[in-house]
Each structure stands twice: as C-alpha cells, then as structure tokens.
Amino acid sequence: MPPVGSGSGRRALVVHPGADLYGSDRVLLETVGALVEAGWAVTVSVPAAGPLVAVLVHRGASVQVCPTPVLRKSVLSPRGALRLVGDTARAIPSGAALIRRCQPDVVIANTITIPLWTLLGRMLRRPVLVHVHEAEGSVSMVRQRVMAAPLLLATALVANSRWTRDVLTRSFARLGPRTSVIYNGVAGPASPVPPRPAIQGSARLLFVGRLSPRKGPAIAIQALAHLRRRGTPASLDVVGDSFAGYEWFADELRRLVQLEGVADAVRFHGFVSDIWRQMAQADVVLVPSQADESFGNSAIEAVLGARPLVVTQIQGLLEATEGFAAVKSVPPGDADALAGGIDEILSEWSRFAELAERDARIAVERFAPARYRRDMLARVAGLVRP
C-alpha cells in the first residue's frame, strides 16, 4: 500500500510571488520537497528568475516563469488599484494557459499576495490551497479584509501560526473551519557550533533578514551604538539584502552607520544563502522586527544555531520562540531596550550559552522539516479525489 499522500501520478502546480531564498521561499522548498518525495509531479510558477529557481530544479520540480500581479500596500490607492486591475488582466491568459497545460490535481498558492491564482484555479475547477505567511493584525480592518477577501474562494488554507489564523478569522470568521495551523519546518545546521565559553573582546551581534524598515535593521544599528556608548565593545554583522525598489533603505542604513559613529563595527554581507557560518561566529542574534510578523524563521534559525537572541514583542515572534529560555523580548522600536536585552544576556553569558544549547535540542524536534513535510503532504493530498 502506498504511503499517505503518495503521488501515484498526481500533479501539483505551486505558485509563488518571488524567486529569492528568504523565509517563505525556504518554506516553499520544503513543500515542494514533500510532494516530490511522495511521487508528485510538481511545477512551480515564479514571476521572474532568481536564486530560488536552481534550488527548485535541484529538488526535482520544473519551473515556469509566468507574470503574476502581487498585492502590495499601493493597491489601496486609486492609482495602485488601477495598476493591479491592468496587471491582472494581462496575466490572466498566461496563468490560465499554464493551468490548462499542467492539468494539476491541486493548485498551491504560497502566500496571500497572489490572489489571481486562487481565482484562476477555482474558475478552472481545481482545488486551491493557500499557504498563508502573513498576519498584519495591527493594520486597519479595511486593509485586512481587502487582503483576506480572495481567500474566501480557496478550498483550504494553511496558516503558519495560531496568530496568522487568528488574524484571518478576525477578517472573515468563516475562514476558520477551513484553516489548518502547520508550523514551518526549519532546517538547522548539521551540528550547531557551541557558543563561546566566554565573551573575550567584542560581543558579536548578528542580524539576518530583509533590509526593510519593518525588519528593524536600523534599530539593530542604533542598539549597537547604544552599547558602545555605554562602554560595551560590540560589532554587528548584517546579513540580507533589500527588495527591488527598496535600495534607498539600504543606502539609508549605510548613512546611519556613519551618523552613529559605528562604521568600524558594522559589516554588510548582502544576501547569503547559507547563514550557518555567520551564525557560528555570532554571540547574540537580533530579531528587531517593527511590524507584525506571522511567525519568525530568523528567530528559529537562531535557536537552532544554539545562539541566545533578542526579539521584539511582536505576536508571531513571541509564538515562535515560546518556551525557549535563551530568548529576551523587548518592545519594538526601542533601540535602548534592545541594547538592554543584549546587555542582560552578556552579563549572564555562561547561563544563556547553556540555555541556548538546550533550546537548540528542543527546536530540532519542534520545527523538524520532516514533521512539516508530513503534515503539509497530508493536507494537500486530502484535497484530491481518490
């Protein structure tokens, strides 16, 4: 008897709004890997080429580049709404043609920002599963409902946290019964490098993530400056790049480094596909998000890497790090509080280093990619007629 979810000739079309290798991109790889391992034929549609494509092909998927309108904040303006309508009209023929060509048993939309595929899939009588990675609970209810409305067409939803599900059901209560919560599977290092037994010289801080205002790299730089003014020697490695169109923010960060007088202590590495070398060299990881997070892959990577970390008190981050002892939480937008959290860890370094190693052992089980793959495969297979 084939295992639960066995492909047996089944086909899936997985659609994604980008081709990078950040949080939701890496979760997509686990979804695709689960389907391919179970014998499914998987086609992935992305709107442009990028580093994700080669990894998808290596995992056994075929990749198609297909124009895809993506929901942004700008759609709430009249000009943005008109642009979205025009982009959608132009994308419908190629999207519909791809579905007809692939003949998928199920369409999987990875994030809520590409609602066209939910519409096309349902119009062409395909079950559609939307994997929801967004939870903007602090924005206006109008915006929440605009973003969530296309999900009413979906056959099923997977939310990456309880918080994500709660935000969805706040918008439309009837989304609740069709929403399953499956925590992301996050792959850790083969063997975490233990924290330094003692902090000798500068404390090594690490930020990993998109260079965008909401991720808080500016707060990390300001916290570093606070520490150094207090007499705590420290340096900061910034790993990540900006979205297309956000290059101005990366330039602002470099100006901020000069303004704060920490140019000698901040290193910008750009995008790095394998962050474990930087993690092994770090002492404390910073996750200073300033706006809603649905989960927090960067925080979990820090835990898996056996590093103490400081996160902001954002609901998704608090849920992701719940139960881990080597984590300090501070209010968002407060560089002084972030510096205080770092100082607290450094002042009790031996204790936090020991707790971080213990946390890593727990996280390996809790966020195991194998667990994620099993649960996601079962959810997808459940949508397909026997």
C-alpha positions as CSV (number, residue, x, y, z in Angstrom):
1,M,0.0,0.0,0.0
2,P,1.4,3.4,-0.9
3,P,2.1,5.8,2.0
4,V,-0.5,8.5,2.8
5,G,-0.2,11.3,0.3
6,S,1.6,9.1,-2.2
7,G,1.6,10.9,-5.6
8,S,0.7,7.9,-7.8
9,G,0.8,10.2,-10.9
10,R,-0.6,13.2,-9.2
11,R,0.3,16.7,-10.3
12,A,0.6,19.9,-8.3
13,L,1.1,23.5,-9.6
14,V,2.8,25.6,-6.9
15,V,2.7,29.4,-7.4
16,H,5.0,31.8,-5.6
17,P,5.4,35.6,-5.7
18,G,9.2,35.7,-5.9
19,A,12.4,33.8,-6.5
20,D,14.6,34.6,-3.6
21,L,15.8,32.5,-0.7
22,Y,14.3,34.1,2.4
23,G,11.6,32.8,4.9
24,S,8.6,31.9,2.8
25,D,10.9,30.9,-0.1
26,R,12.6,28.3,2.1
27,V,9.2,27.0,3.4
28,L,8.2,26.6,-0.3
29,L,11.2,24.4,-0.8
30,E,10.0,22.1,2.0
31,T,6.5,21.9,0.5
32,V,7.9,21.1,-3.0
33,G,10.3,18.6,-1.4
34,A,7.5,16.8,0.4
35,L,5.5,16.5,-2.8
36,V,8.4,15.3,-5.0
37,E,9.4,12.7,-2.4
38,A,5.9,11.4,-2.4
39,G,5.9,10.9,-6.2
40,W,4.0,14.0,-7.3
41,A,5.0,15.8,-10.5
42,V,5.5,19.4,-9.3
43,T,5.5,22.6,-11.5
44,V,6.4,25.8,-9.7
45,S,5.5,29.2,-11.2
46,V,7.5,32.3,-10.3
47,P,7.3,35.8,-11.8
48,A,11.0,36.2,-12.6
49,A,14.3,34.3,-12.4
50,G,16.2,34.3,-9.1
51,P,18.3,32.1,-6.8
52,L,15.3,30.0,-5.8
53,V,14.9,28.6,-9.3
54,A,18.1,26.5,-9.3
55,V,17.3,25.0,-5.9
56,L,13.8,24.1,-7.0
57,V,15.1,22.3,-10.1
58,H,17.6,20.5,-7.9
59,R,14.7,19.4,-5.6
60,G,13.0,17.8,-8.6
61,A,10.5,20.5,-9.7
62,S,10.0,22.0,-13.1
63,V,9.9,25.8,-13.1
64,Q,7.9,28.2,-15.3
65,V,8.3,31.9,-15.3
66,C,4.8,33.5,-15.5
67,P,3.8,37.1,-14.9
68,T,2.0,37.4,-11.6
69,P,0.5,40.6,-10.1
70,V,1.4,40.8,-6.4
71,L,-0.7,42.6,-3.8
72,R,1.2,45.5,-2.3
73,K,0.2,48.3,0.1
74,S,-0.2,50.5,-3.0
75,V,-3.3,48.7,-4.2
76,L,-5.3,50.7,-1.5
77,S,-4.7,53.9,-3.5
78,P,-6.8,54.6,-6.7
79,R,-3.7,54.5,-8.9
80,G,-2.5,51.3,-7.3
81,A,-5.8,49.7,-7.7
82,L,-6.0,50.6,-11.4
83,R,-2.5,49.3,-11.9
84,L,-3.4,46.0,-10.2
85,V,-6.5,45.6,-12.4
86,G,-4.4,46.2,-15.5
87,D,-1.7,43.8,-14.4
88,T,-4.3,41.2,-13.6
89,A,-6.0,41.5,-16.9
90,R,-2.6,41.0,-18.7
91,A,-1.7,38.0,-16.5
92,I,-4.9,36.0,-16.8
93,P,-4.3,34.5,-20.3
94,S,-0.8,33.2,-19.4
95,G,-1.9,32.0,-16.0
96,A,-4.9,30.1,-17.3
97,A,-2.8,28.6,-20.1
98,L,-0.3,27.3,-17.6
99,I,-3.0,25.6,-15.5
100,R,-4.5,24.0,-18.7
101,R,-1.1,22.9,-19.8
102,C,-0.1,21.4,-16.4
103,Q,-3.5,19.9,-15.6
104,P,-2.8,19.9,-11.9
105,D,-4.8,17.9,-9.3
106,V,-4.3,20.9,-7.0
107,V,-3.0,24.5,-7.1
108,I,-1.0,25.7,-4.1
109,A,-0.5,29.4,-3.7
110,N,2.4,30.2,-1.4
111,T,1.3,33.5,0.4
112,I,-1.9,35.6,0.1
113,T,-0.2,38.2,-2.1
114,I,-1.0,36.4,-5.4
115,P,-4.8,36.0,-5.4
116,L,-5.1,35.7,-9.2
117,W,-4.1,32.0,-8.9
118,T,-6.9,31.3,-6.4
119,L,-9.4,32.8,-8.8
120,L,-8.0,31.0,-11.9
121,G,-7.7,27.7,-10.1
122,R,-11.3,27.8,-8.9
123,M,-12.6,29.0,-12.3
124,L,-10.8,26.0,-13.9
125,R,-12.3,23.7,-11.3
126,R,-9.1,22.9,-9.4
127,P,-8.9,22.7,-5.7
128,V,-6.8,25.5,-4.4
129,L,-4.8,25.6,-1.1
130,V,-3.3,28.9,0.0
131,H,-0.4,28.8,2.4
132,V,-0.7,32.0,4.5
133,H,2.5,33.5,5.8
134,E,1.1,37.0,6.5
135,A,-0.6,38.3,9.7
136,E,-0.9,42.0,9.7
137,G,-3.1,42.3,12.7
138,S,-2.2,46.0,13.5
139,V,-3.3,47.5,10.2
140,S,-6.8,48.8,9.5
141,M,-9.6,46.3,9.3
142,V,-10.3,47.6,5.8
143,R,-6.8,46.5,4.7
144,Q,-7.1,43.2,6.5
145,R,-10.3,42.4,4.7
146,V,-9.0,43.5,1.3
147,M,-6.1,41.1,1.7
148,A,-8.1,38.3,3.1
149,A,-11.2,38.5,0.8
150,P,-9.7,36.4,-2.1
151,L,-9.2,33.6,0.4
152,L,-12.9,33.1,0.5
153,L,-12.5,31.4,-2.9
154,A,-9.9,28.9,-1.6
155,T,-10.7,25.3,-1.0
156,A,-8.4,25.2,2.1
157,L,-5.9,27.3,3.9
158,V,-2.7,26.5,5.9
159,A,-1.6,29.2,8.4
160,N,2.0,29.2,9.7
161,S,0.9,30.1,13.2
162,R,-2.0,30.4,15.5
163,W,-1.6,34.2,15.3
164,T,-1.9,34.0,11.5
165,R,-5.1,32.0,11.8
166,D,-6.5,34.5,14.4
167,V,-5.9,37.4,12.0
168,L,-7.6,35.6,9.2
169,T,-10.7,34.8,11.2
170,R,-10.8,38.3,12.5
171,S,-11.3,39.4,8.9
172,F,-13.8,36.7,8.0
173,A,-14.9,34.2,10.6
174,R,-15.9,31.6,8.0
175,L,-12.2,31.2,7.1
176,G,-11.6,29.5,10.4
177,P,-13.0,26.0,9.7
178,R,-11.0,25.6,6.5
179,T,-7.7,26.8,8.1
180,S,-5.1,24.4,9.5
181,V,-2.1,25.5,11.5
182,I,1.2,23.9,10.4
183,Y,4.4,25.4,11.9
184,N,7.2,26.0,9.4
185,G,9.8,23.3,9.1
186,V,13.2,25.0,9.6
187,A,16.4,23.1,8.8
188,G,19.2,23.8,11.2
189,P,22.9,23.2,10.9
190,A,24.2,19.7,10.7
191,S,25.8,20.2,14.1
192,P,25.5,23.6,15.9
193,V,28.8,25.2,16.9
194,P,28.6,25.8,20.7
195,P,28.5,29.4,21.9
196,R,31.9,30.8,23.1
197,P,32.6,29.8,26.7
198,A,33.3,33.4,27.5
199,I,33.0,36.7,25.7
200,Q,36.5,37.9,25.0
201,G,36.9,41.1,23.2
202,S,33.9,42.5,21.3
203,A,30.5,40.8,21.5
204,R,29.5,39.7,18.1
205,L,25.9,40.6,17.2
206,L,24.1,39.3,14.1
207,F,21.0,40.5,12.1
208,V,19.7,38.2,9.4
209,G,16.8,39.3,7.2
210,R,15.5,41.6,4.5
211,L,16.8,45.1,4.7
212,S,13.4,46.8,5.1
213,P,12.1,49.2,7.7
214,R,9.7,46.6,9.1
215,K,12.5,44.1,9.9
216,G,14.3,46.6,12.1
217,P,18.0,46.6,10.9
218,A,18.1,50.4,11.7
219,I,17.1,49.6,15.3
220,A,19.9,47.0,15.5
221,I,22.5,49.6,14.3
222,Q,21.2,52.1,16.9
223,A,21.3,49.4,19.6
224,L,24.9,48.7,18.7
225,A,25.7,52.4,19.1
226,H,24.0,52.5,22.5
227,L,26.1,49.6,23.7
228,R,29.3,51.1,22.5
229,R,28.5,54.5,24.2
230,R,27.9,52.5,27.4
231,G,31.4,51.0,27.1
232,T,30.3,47.6,25.9
233,P,32.6,46.6,23.0
234,A,30.5,45.0,20.2
235,S,30.2,44.6,16.5
236,L,27.3,43.8,14.2
237,D,27.1,41.7,11.1
238,V,24.1,42.4,8.8
239,V,23.2,39.6,6.5
240,G,20.5,40.2,3.9
241,D,19.5,42.4,1.0
242,S,16.7,44.8,0.1
243,F,13.6,44.2,-2.0
244,A,13.8,45.6,-5.5
245,G,12.8,49.2,-5.2
246,Y,14.0,49.4,-1.6
247,E,17.6,50.1,-2.4
248,W,17.1,53.5,-0.9
249,F,16.7,51.9,2.5
250,A,20.0,50.0,2.2
251,D,21.6,53.3,1.4
252,E,20.0,54.9,4.5
253,L,21.4,52.2,6.7
254,R,24.9,52.9,5.5
255,R,24.4,56.6,6.2
256,L,23.0,55.7,9.7
257,V,26.2,53.7,10.4
258,Q,28.2,56.8,9.6
259,L,25.9,59.0,11.6
260,E,26.1,56.8,14.7
261,G,29.8,56.5,14.5
262,V,29.9,52.7,14.2
263,A,31.3,52.3,10.7
264,D,34.2,50.4,12.1
265,A,31.9,47.9,13.8
266,V,29.2,47.1,11.2
267,R,29.7,44.7,8.3
268,F,27.1,44.4,5.5
269,H,27.3,40.9,3.9
270,G,24.4,41.1,1.5
271,F,22.3,38.1,0.8
272,V,23.9,34.8,2.0
273,S,22.2,31.5,1.1
274,D,23.8,29.5,3.9
275,I,23.8,31.6,7.1
276,W,25.3,29.0,9.4
277,R,28.9,30.2,9.1
278,Q,27.7,33.7,10.2
279,M,25.6,32.1,13.0
280,A,28.6,30.1,14.2
281,Q,30.7,33.2,14.5
282,A,28.0,35.2,16.3
283,D,27.3,35.5,20.0
284,V,23.8,37.1,20.1
285,V,21.2,37.2,17.3
286,L,18.9,40.2,16.9
287,V,15.3,39.9,15.5
288,P,14.1,43.5,16.0
289,S,11.0,43.5,13.8
290,Q,9.0,46.7,13.9
291,A,5.7,45.5,12.4
292,D,3.6,42.3,12.5
293,E,5.3,39.0,11.9
294,S,3.2,35.9,11.3
295,F,6.0,33.6,12.6
296,G,9.7,34.2,12.7
297,N,12.0,31.9,10.7
298,S,15.1,34.0,11.6
299,A,14.3,33.6,15.3
300,I,14.0,29.8,14.9
301,E,17.3,29.7,12.9
302,A,19.0,31.4,15.8
303,V,17.6,28.9,18.3
304,L,18.6,26.0,16.0
305,G,22.1,27.5,15.8
306,A,22.3,27.5,19.6
307,R,22.5,31.2,20.0
308,P,20.8,33.5,22.6
309,L,18.6,36.1,20.9
310,V,16.7,39.2,21.5
311,V,13.3,39.6,19.7
312,T,10.8,42.3,19.7
313,Q,7.4,41.8,21.4
314,I,5.6,41.0,18.1
315,Q,2.9,38.3,18.4
316,G,4.3,35.9,15.7
317,L,7.8,36.2,17.1
318,L,6.6,35.5,20.7
319,E,4.7,32.4,19.5
320,A,7.7,31.1,17.5
321,T,10.0,31.4,20.5
322,E,7.5,30.4,23.1
323,G,9.1,28.0,25.7
324,F,12.7,28.8,24.8
325,A,14.8,30.1,27.7
326,A,17.7,31.9,25.9
327,V,15.4,34.5,24.4
328,K,14.8,38.1,25.6
329,S,11.9,40.1,24.3
330,V,11.8,43.9,24.2
331,P,9.3,46.5,22.9
332,P,9.6,47.2,19.1
333,G,11.1,50.5,18.0
334,D,13.2,50.9,21.2
335,A,16.9,50.7,20.5
336,D,17.8,51.4,24.1
337,A,15.6,48.4,25.2
338,L,17.2,46.2,22.6
339,A,20.6,47.2,23.9
340,G,19.4,46.4,27.4
341,G,18.3,42.9,26.3
342,I,21.7,42.3,24.8
343,D,23.5,43.6,27.9
344,E,21.4,41.3,30.1
345,I,22.5,38.3,28.0
346,L,26.1,39.3,28.0
347,S,26.1,39.9,31.8
348,E,25.0,36.3,32.4
349,W,26.8,34.8,29.4
350,S,27.5,31.3,30.8
351,R,23.9,30.8,31.8
352,F,22.5,32.0,28.5
353,A,25.0,30.0,26.5
354,E,24.0,26.8,28.3
355,L,20.3,27.6,27.9
356,A,20.8,28.2,24.1
357,E,22.3,24.8,23.6
358,R,19.4,23.2,25.5
359,D,16.9,25.2,23.3
360,A,18.5,24.0,20.1
361,R,17.9,20.4,21.1
362,I,14.2,21.2,21.6
363,A,13.9,23.2,18.4
364,V,15.3,20.4,16.3
365,E,12.2,18.3,17.2
366,R,9.6,21.1,17.3
367,F,10.4,22.6,13.9
368,A,11.7,19.5,12.1
369,P,11.3,19.7,8.3
370,A,10.2,16.0,8.3
371,R,7.3,16.9,10.6
372,Y,6.3,19.9,8.4
373,R,6.6,17.8,5.2
374,R,4.4,15.0,6.6
375,D,1.7,17.4,7.8
376,M,1.7,19.5,4.6
377,L,1.6,16.5,2.4
378,A,-1.4,15.1,4.2
379,R,-3.2,18.4,3.9
380,V,-2.6,18.7,0.2
381,A,-3.4,15.0,-0.5
382,G,-6.7,15.4,1.3
383,L,-7.9,17.9,-1.3
384,V,-7.5,15.4,-4.2
385,R,-10.2,13.0,-5.2
386,P,-9.1,9.3,-4.8
